[in-house]
Amino acid sequence: MLDRKARVDDQAAVAHLAGRIRALRLAAGMHSLAELARRTNLDRAGISRAEAGRLLPSDVVVEAIDTAVGAGGELV
């Protein structure tokens, strides 16, 4: 049986990461997911799911987004 607290903590972490990705993208002047997708060479739909908190992105994806938005390692 899954630990409910662990699931809630995981969901909170995914939601926090999603919010930071969006905030950093907008702060970097990227007003569309398509622009971030172009800069990272990633799929726009996957970035959308990560930014909406519906998907925990892989480390590779997070690193690519971190670099593209100029977060200086904040996301990794």
C-alpha positions in Angstrom: 0.0 0.0 0.0 1.3 3.5 -0.9 1.9 5.9 1.9 -0.6 8.8 1.5 1.8 11.4 3.0 4.5 10.4 0.5 2.1 10.8 -2.4 1.0 14.2 -1.1 4.6 15.3 -0.7 5.4 14.0 -4.2 2.5 15.9 -5.6 3.5 19.1 -3.8 7.1 18.7 -5.2 5.8 18.3 -8.7 3.5 21.3 -8.3 6.3 23.4 -7.0 8.6 22.4 -9.9 5.9 23.1 -12.4 5.3 26.6 -10.9 9.1 27.4 -11.0 9.4 26.2 -14.6 6.5 28.6 -15.6 7.8 31.5 -13.6 11.3 31.2 -14.9 10.1 30.8 -18.5 8.1 34.0 -18.2 10.9 35.8 -16.4 13.2 34.9 -19.3 10.8 36.6 -21.7 9.5 33.4 -23.2 5.8 33.9 -23.5 5.0 30.6 -25.3 5.8 27.0 -24.7 6.7 26.7 -28.3 9.6 29.1 -27.8 10.9 27.1 -24.9 10.5 23.9 -26.9 12.6 25.5 -29.7 15.3 26.6 -27.3 15.5 23.2 -25.6 14.8 21.0 -28.6 12.1 19.3 -26.6 8.5 18.5 -27.4 6.1 21.3 -26.6 3.4 18.9 -25.3 5.9 17.4 -22.8 6.9 20.8 -21.6 3.2 21.7 -21.2 2.5 18.6 -19.1 5.6 19.4 -16.9 4.6 23.0 -16.5 1.0 22.0 -15.6 2.2 19.6 -13.0 0.8 16.5 -14.8 4.2 15.0 -15.4 7.5 14.9 -13.5 10.1 15.6 -16.1 13.3 13.7 -16.3 16.6 15.1 -15.1 17.7 15.7 -18.7 14.5 17.7 -19.4 14.9 19.7 -16.2 18.5 20.5 -17.0 17.6 21.6 -20.6 14.9 23.9 -19.3 17.1 25.3 -16.5 19.8 26.2 -19.1 17.3 27.7 -21.6 15.6 29.9 -19.0 19.0 30.9 -17.5 18.1 29.6 -14.0 21.7 28.9 -13.1 21.0 25.5 -11.7 17.9 26.5 -9.6 15.8 23.7 -11.1 18.4 20.9 -10.9 
